[in-house]
Amino acid sequence: MIRAVTDQEFEQVVEQAGMPVLVEFWQPGCGGCRALLKELEWLQAETDGSLLILTMNVQENFQIPADLEVSSLPALTLYRNGHFDRFIGGLGKKDEILKQLALP
């Protein structure tokens, strides 16, 4: 199961991860968000601990999405070494997301 993260714990979790972190920003009732979550669950199983995947509900958490200027959902962000790296396309299949991550 993919871990949910809040505004309050976000920086600490990302900084202490010791691996790349992929975050899905989502909200309840978003069909694309649910579809992406399923792909991320498959991706998590395939990456075998080399990638931390988190989700953040934007209806409950406002600060991080606002700081990143997330304007459409779902949105995926990649963090490396505890810092924002880039946005990854918001929709996609597991294999396409994996290619965009360029993990070793």
Secondary structure, 3 states (H helix, E strand, C coil): CCEECCHHHHHHHHHCCCCCEEEEEECCCCHHHHHHHHHHHHHHHHHCCCCEEEEEECCCCCHHHHHCCCCCCCEEEEEECCEEEEEECCCCCHHHHHHHHCCC
